[in-house]
Amino acid sequence: MASRLPQAHGDLLYAAQAADLSALAAADRLRRLQPRRAIDLSSNDYLGLARSPRLAGAVRDALDRGVAVGAGGSRLLGGNDPEHEALEAEAARFFGTEAALFFSSGYAANVALLATLPQRGDIVVHDELVHASAHEGMRLSRAEVSSAAHNDAGSVDGLLGRWRAGGGTGRAWIAVESLYSMDGDRAPLTDLAEVAVRHDAILLVDEAHATGVWGLDGRGLAAGLDGRPDVITLRTCGKALGCEGALVCGPAIVRDMLVNRGRGFIFSTAPSPLMAAAVREAMRILTDEPDRRARLHALIAAAEAALAPLGVTATGTQILPLIVGDDARAMVLADRLQQAGFDVRGIRPPTVPAGTARLRLSITLNIGEPDIAALADALRTALA
Ligand SMILES: Cc1ncc(COP(=O)(O)O)c(C=O)c1O
């Protein structure tokens, strides 16, 4: 039986962590897990697929076919299931790329991409607002890293030009998102693709929030660039697709490189084969049920009409921020809306830049127009 140590000893063991958490609490930045509230305004389940009968049915069918719950190992050590391969073949066809590779999360995929592909002597120029997972990958990369102004292709162009003029001889990589998760704005992808061509660079586009919602059949905002050798896209499966995991889509050499050198791919248990079956069904739903996207787009228009007069930024996408500025005020507003039954979350630095704390309103098919009207009333009251 484990011997019990006095509490004081435990306090000492974790003194540094306790001090860190106290500092966060003193700055009113302590995060807490909260239960979901009734009316969904915070999830990324944009098309309402997470609980769809078709996805549940696909998992049930897979179980009936004898598909395993767990992969049982990494893809290179016995975990490579026919379901993974079937998904990757179908994803490559669907997105129009030479190859695709399935990861257990978008976070893991972004880390693997950025830590593995750019080499020593290369440069990665990234949008200043790219996701934490891209930063994590760049931190592990041997390439030089440089931050460009948000959604500014000219800034990317300038940084790359100065790097070459300064003697940079390696490959240039440009890392952006197509739709930014905290601002809801879209990247100037056509301009960025031109900059990539000018500098013989490779463009990495994280389509986490665009996949399923935008582009022909929900193929994303970068769909027009798919198939180009200088473009690699990341399609996460845990947001509009209602599942889990992520697909890296691009040239076959990218897949081969990640299979051979991507540590997060090599040294990690493969995703559940059941999840691979579910993602395949989700891609089919994107094609078979265009009505979901149409309904979501109509709901976004209704939300913008009701909420823009209250200060919410009309982004034209499913992510509508209300920039509050002050951290404490953002949390008070979120709390008031939560008390009224709306699952609205306050977002503070460091997730967003200092001075831009906000409410991130996420429009999904889990709600309807009456919920939007009720939210507008509650927000008006909360702001008063
Ligand atoms: C832009 C972006 N990239 C990557 C990720 C990570 O994806 P996942 O949730 O599948 O790990 C997220 C998640 O929030 C994201 O917003």
The ligand as a Gaussian input file, in Angstrom:
#p B3LYP/6-31G(d) Opt

LIG

0 1
 C       -6.420000      26.798000     -36.693000
 C       -6.325000      25.538000     -35.925000
 N       -5.399000      24.632000     -36.269000
 C       -5.271000      23.470000     -35.590000
 C       -6.068000      23.190000     -34.512000
 C       -5.885000      21.901000     -33.770000
 O       -6.781000      20.958000     -34.245000
 P       -7.305000      19.806000     -33.273000
 O       -8.363000      20.398000     -32.434000
 O       -7.811000      18.755000     -34.227000
 O       -6.127000      19.326000     -32.482000
 C       -7.052000      24.100000     -34.118000
 C       -7.917000      23.788000     -32.952000
 O       -8.538000      24.585000     -32.343000
 C       -7.183000      25.307000     -34.840000
 O       -8.085000      26.218000     -34.484000

